[in-house]
Amino acid sequence: MSIQTLEFAEPFFTVRLITDETHHLVSGKTIVLNLSDDPIRIREQKLAHLQSVVVADVELEDVTHAVVIERFADHADDDELFTKVKEIWPSAFEVRQEERLRGVSHYMSPKVWIGNLGLTMYHSGSVPLKVGLHQDHAFCPVPGFREVHTQIVGFGVMQQCREKDVSTLYLEEPMAPGTTHRPMYDEHGNYPWHQFETITPSIFMAVEMLPEGATPPA
């Protein structure tokens, strides 16, 4: 049983990784994302694998493996929050050097790895964002890489396309605070062309899950 506090989203949000806790009391508005195949019980409800919700002042039961994000609703002025974020987090292009990110108003927190689980926060600062459609995750050459995104602040959409062209869009999921889109990878870890697009300036969390045999990138 453990509750591990992660520092990567400070000073803006408090993120905790909860493992094998029979009971966990939540105070104030909190996002909870279930990472386990076992459901989390929230009163009469069950939270399934890779589903997330906003909870408040309630006890979580049977938490096998989950991430909770506290203080996401404590910022009175989103614009002020985003200004402070951009003062601390570097641009995603500066960190990742992907050409699709050049000149894009997209910023990222440090990335933390706990075993095969990687967590990063991203701030998308423009509307539209135009972060670029992609389907490969080159840093993980082992088949079976899995990734989902959880909305923290603001609103957006996760888009899936038939080709590397937004005009071939075939599926779009709205993203509001507390939402995690449905997994888009198949049983072999293949992804469609996809991207996050802003409705408002936003912050979301990327959740990366490496397959067995893969090593977290340096």
C-alpha positions in Angstrom: 0.0 0.0 0.0 1.4 3.4 -0.9 0.5 7.0 -1.8 3.4 8.6 -3.7 3.4 12.4 -4.3 4.9 13.4 -7.6 6.5 16.8 -8.2 6.4 17.1 -11.9 3.3 19.4 -12.0 4.2 21.6 -9.1 3.6 24.4 -8.2 0.4 24.3 -10.1 -1.2 20.9 -9.3 -0.6 18.2 -6.8 -0.4 14.7 -8.4 -0.4 11.5 -6.4 0.1 7.9 -7.4 -2.0 5.5 -5.3 -1.3 1.8 -5.1 -3.2 -0.9 -3.3 -5.2 1.3 -1.0 -8.5 -0.1 0.3 -9.7 3.4 1.1 -8.5 6.8 0.0 -10.4 10.0 1.2 -10.5 12.8 -1.3 -11.0 16.4 0.0 -12.1 19.1 -2.5 -12.4 18.7 -6.2 -10.0 16.1 -7.5 -9.5 14.2 -10.8 -9.0 10.5 -10.5 -7.8 8.3 -13.3 -7.9 4.5 -12.9 -4.8 2.8 -14.2 -5.8 -0.7 -13.1 -7.9 -3.4 -14.7 -9.7 -3.6 -11.4 -12.6 -1.0 -10.9 -12.4 1.7 -8.3 -15.6 2.1 -6.2 -17.0 5.6 -5.6 -20.1 5.2 -3.5 -22.5 3.3 -5.9 -20.4 3.9 -9.0 -17.5 1.9 -10.5 -14.6 3.6 -12.4 -13.2 1.3 -15.0 -9.7 0.9 -16.5 -8.4 4.2 -18.0 -11.5 6.0 -17.1 -11.4 9.3 -15.2 -13.9 11.5 -13.3 -14.0 14.6 -11.1 -14.8 13.7 -7.5 -15.2 15.8 -4.4 -15.2 15.1 -0.7 -15.7 11.3 -1.1 -13.9 8.1 -0.3 -12.4 6.0 -3.1 -12.5 2.3 -2.4 -10.5 -0.6 -3.8 -7.8 1.5 -5.4 -5.3 -0.9 -7.1 -3.5 1.7 -9.2 -4.6 5.3 -9.9 -3.5 8.8 -10.4 -5.2 11.7 -8.6 -4.8 15.4 -9.6 -5.5 17.8 -6.8 -5.9 21.6 -6.9 -6.9 21.6 -10.6 -10.0 23.7 -9.9 -8.3 26.1 -7.4 -7.1 28.7 -9.9 -9.4 31.7 -10.1 -8.0 33.0 -13.3 -7.0 30.6 -16.1 -5.1 33.2 -18.1 -3.0 34.1 -15.0 -2.3 30.3 -14.5 -1.3 29.9 -18.2 1.1 32.9 -18.0 2.8 31.4 -14.9 3.0 28.0 -16.6 4.8 29.5 -19.6 7.3 31.2 -17.3 8.3 27.8 -15.9 7.6 25.1 -18.5 9.7 25.1 -21.8 8.2 24.7 -25.2 7.5 21.2 -26.3 9.6 21.8 -29.4 12.6 22.9 -27.3 12.4 19.6 -25.4 11.4 17.2 -28.1 12.7 18.7 -31.3 9.9 17.4 -33.3 9.3 19.4 -36.5 5.6 19.4 -36.1 5.9 21.3 -32.8 8.1 24.1 -34.2 6.4 27.5 -33.6 3.5 25.9 -31.9 2.3 27.4 -28.5 2.7 24.1 -26.7 4.6 23.8 -23.4 5.5 20.8 -21.2 6.3 20.1 -17.6 9.1 17.7 -16.7 8.3 14.1 -17.4 8.3 11.6 -14.6 8.7 7.8 -15.0 7.5 5.4 -12.3 8.4 1.9 -13.7 6.7 1.7 -17.1 4.4 4.6 -16.4 5.3 8.1 -17.8 3.4 11.3 -16.8 3.7 14.8 -18.3 1.6 17.9 -18.2 1.2 20.0 -21.4 -0.2 23.5 -21.8 -1.7 24.3 -25.2 -1.8 28.0 -25.5 -3.4 28.9 -28.8 -6.8 28.4 -30.5 -6.5 26.6 -32.8 -3.4 24.8 -31.6 -2.4 22.9 -34.8 0.0 20.6 -33.0 0.1 18.3 -36.0 -1.3 14.8 -36.7 1.0 11.9 -35.7 0.7 8.1 -35.2 4.1 6.9 -34.3 5.9 7.2 -30.9 9.5 6.8 -32.0 11.0 6.7 -28.5 9.4 3.3 -27.9 10.5 0.8 -30.5 8.9 -2.1 -28.7 5.4 -2.9 -30.0 2.5 -2.4 -27.5 3.0 1.3 -26.4 -0.1 2.7 -24.9 -1.0 6.3 -24.3 -4.1 8.3 -23.2 -4.6 12.0 -22.3 -6.6 13.5 -19.4 -7.9 17.0 -19.5 -7.0 19.1 -16.5 -7.9 22.8 -17.4 -9.8 24.2 -20.3 -11.5 22.4 -23.2 -10.4 20.6 -26.3 -11.0 17.7 -28.6 -9.0 14.5 -29.4 -9.2 13.9 -33.1 -8.6 10.7 -35.2 -8.1 10.8 -38.9 -7.8 8.3 -41.8 -4.8 10.0 -43.2 -2.4 12.8 -42.2 -4.9 15.4 -43.1 -7.6 16.9 -40.8 -10.1 16.7 -43.7 -10.1 12.9 -43.2 -11.4 13.2 -39.7 -13.6 10.3 -38.6 -13.8 10.5 -34.8 -13.6 13.4 -32.4 -14.0 13.2 -28.6 -14.7 16.3 -26.5 -12.3 16.9 -23.6 -13.4 18.8 -20.5 -11.6 18.9 -17.1 -11.6 15.3 -15.7 -12.1 13.6 -19.1 -9.8 10.9 -20.5 -10.5 9.9 -24.1 -11.0 6.3 -24.9 -7.9 4.4 -25.9 -7.3 4.7 -29.6 -4.6 2.0 -30.0 -5.4 -1.5 -31.2 -4.2 -4.8 -29.7 -0.8 -4.4 -31.4 -0.3 -0.9 -30.2 -1.0 0.7 -33.6 -2.4 4.2 -33.7 -4.5 6.2 -36.2 -3.4 9.6 -37.2 -4.4 11.7 -34.2 -4.0 15.0 -32.5 -5.3 17.1 -29.6 -7.0 20.4 -30.7 -8.0 23.3 -28.5 -11.4 24.7 -27.9 -9.9 27.0 -25.3 -6.3 27.3 -24.1 -5.8 24.1 -22.1 -3.7 21.9 -19.9 -3.8 18.1 -20.2 -1.8 15.2 -18.8 -0.2 12.6 -21.1 -0.2 9.1 -19.6 2.3 6.8 -21.3 2.5 3.1 -20.6 5.5 1.2 -21.9 5.2 -2.5 -22.9 7.3 -5.2 -21.2 10.8 -5.0 -22.5 10.8 -1.3 -23.2 13.1 1.1 -21.4 12.0 4.6 -20.4 13.9 7.1 -22.6 16.7 9.1 -21.0 
